[in-house]
Amino acid sequence: MEPQPDHHHDHDHDHTDSDSCPKSPQSASQPTGLCCKCGSTTFPPPPKSSAPWSEISPPPPNPTYRPIRAPAVNLPPNNQSQAIILAPVPQPQRVHVISPPPYHFQTPSKKIQSPEDIHKFHNSDAGKNFLGFVVSLSDSIRGHKISDPCHVSPVVDQIVTIIETLNQWVDQIPPMQQSSRYGNLSYRTWHERLVANSGSLMLKFLPQELCAATIELVPYFTDSFGNSSRIDYGTGHETNFAAWLYCLARMEVIKEEDYHAVVARVFVKYLDLMRRLQLTYCLEPAGSHGVWGLDDYHFLPFIFGSSQLVDHKYMKPKSIHNDDILENFSKEYMYISCIAFVKKVKKGAFSEHSPLLDDISGVPNWKKVNSGLLKMYKAEVLEKVPIMQHFLFGWLIKW
């Protein structure tokens, strides 16, 4: 017979001397401390440690334990997680172009104040078409490096020049010396110059018959680079930049054949500028989810960047943990660039300061990452009142 392990049983009866078996000559050599009623040892359980487990021994089994890399795209621990996973993947849509003149451009205004307003927007043609436009931009860059040749129209080229001009202003407006960690006051000077010049910047590429559109375009544009009073920036401002591009597409100032360049040339320049503004003027993250957010400031470059890597021969989602890949490919792939930037500005273990990105690295392929991020963008950005309460509606994006 195999020896039976000692078990620290927990019967109701007490093990007194009267309970123990009487000693006989045959049992004199056997260890004492056996229970007459059940035959098991009556050794006391080991003393409890002050810690749940030592640093050497493994943790005790826990039926509620969930590995950090569970299947599919993991999401922040909230009640919406399952709903996001089960939601349909947003699909691309052709942009609904505006009808011929007369045009009715107007100063856009904020409309969203409640979850009911969010529901109304997402059920509207404007809401569906805007999200479809974002998906179309994502599809346009699929399988392409940033440096791949693409059609660059004069309008796209002019928009790139405008963003480069905004970047030059950072050189001309250095940050002030101040003690506070966030919110360098020099950013307000930079933003004032942006507001003062945005109308003339729009006129550099708008055709003559659409010059009146500046009244509607400028508010989207100026709100794409952060808030000057709070000195912050977040996914809502980034969404305004996408809305500005959508308005240009509605007017056919940019066309479908421009989408690849809009992402690989315009948006990449925009992302570079925003990172510089964040670092130079210490912009505070607006509406950040902390460690459970995808990123303190951005969302769209993760969508576009994951689309770039769909069906890549060598790079998988787990490749973000390879420092050589981050160093060698961050200039060609936005997702890799975003991970490299996060690791540069945040200290400590990646799994601790960016657990969601760490979880996503366990997803088997980039197509699943891309579709999961599109669903998450709709749920965590476009369906959030604190973010969308600042979204603007006019004639081009109707309420």
Salt bridges, closest charged atoms under 4 A:
ASP139 OD1 - ARG142 NH2 3.86
ASP148 OD2 - HIS144 ND1 3.41
GLU164 OE2 - LYS269 NZ 3.22
ASP171 OD1 - ARG276 NH2 2.30
ASP232 OD2 - ARG230 NE 2.92
GLU238 OE2 - HIS298 ND1 2.87
GLU256 OE2 - ARG94 NH2 3.28
ASP258 OD1 - HIS151 NE2 3.42
ASP296 OD2 - LYS346 NZ 3.48
ASP323 OD1 - LYS343 NZ 3.95
ASP358 OD1 - ARG69 NH2 3.13
ASP358 OD1 - HIS321 NE2 3.52
GLU380 OE1 - HIS289 NE2 3.93
GLU380 OE1 - LYS384 NZ 3.94
GLU383 OE2 - LYS378 NZ 2.57
